Amino acid sequence: MSNDNQIPKETLDLWKAYSEKKNWRITQLPNGYYQAEFKDDDDWKGITRRETVKGAEKAIDASIEHYQRKLKLAEGPVVVKTFE
């Protein structure tokens, strides 16, 4: 099997970081909206804005699930059925 489709280690490391809730936070903006932020090295990057804290946390949880799925798929094919 060829390794041409391998995902770079830097990308996998970023996906791992995105999939851990400890790397996220929610801040309230001056306009009253809440921003989900991701810690990138020592800086916080705004990712998405929502009207409520609950909405911002749901967005974070959805992002975490998304990157966990990507990491699982990056492990390679999984045998789901064999035949005799």
BELLIN-V717147 format. One record per residue. N is the residue number from 1. RES is the residue in one small letter. D_CENTER is the distance of its C-alpha to the mean C-alpha in Angstrom with 1 decimal. Layout:
[[N,RES,D_CENTER] [N,RES,D_CENTER]]
This chain:
[[1,m,28.2] [2,s,27.1] [3,n,24.2] [4,d,24.0] [5,n,20.7] [6,q,18.9] [7,i,15.6] [8,p,16.2] [9,k,15.5] [10,e,14.0] [11,t,11.3] [12,l,10.7] [13,d,10.8] [14,l,8.2] [15,w,5.7] [16,k,7.4] [17,a,7.2] [18,y,3.6] [19,s,4.4] [20,e,7.5] [21,k,8.9] [22,k,11.6] [23,n,9.8] [24,w,9.7] [25,r,13.0] [26,i,14.9] [27,t,18.0] [28,q,20.9] [29,l,22.2] [30,p,25.9] [31,n,25.9] [32,g,24.8] [33,y,21.3] [34,y,18.3] [35,q,15.4] [36,a,11.9] [37,e,11.4] [38,f,9.2] [39,k,11.6] [40,d,12.3] [41,d,15.3] [42,d,17.7] [43,d,16.6] [44,w,14.5] [45,k,13.1] [46,g,13.3] [47,i,10.6] [48,t,12.4] [49,r,15.7] [50,r,17.2] [51,e,20.7] [52,t,20.2] [53,v,18.3] [54,k,17.7] [55,g,16.2] [56,a,13.9] [57,e,12.8] [58,k,12.5] [59,a,10.2] [60,i,7.9] [61,d,8.5] [62,a,7.9] [63,s,4.4] [64,i,4.1] [65,e,6.7] [66,h,5.8] [67,y,4.0] [68,q,6.9] [69,r,9.1] [70,k,8.7] [71,l,9.5] [72,k,12.3] [73,l,13.7] [74,a,13.8] [75,e,16.2] [76,g,18.7] [77,p,21.0] [78,v,21.9] [79,v,25.5] [80,v,25.8] [81,k,29.5] [82,t,32.5] [83,f,36.1] [84,e,39.5]]
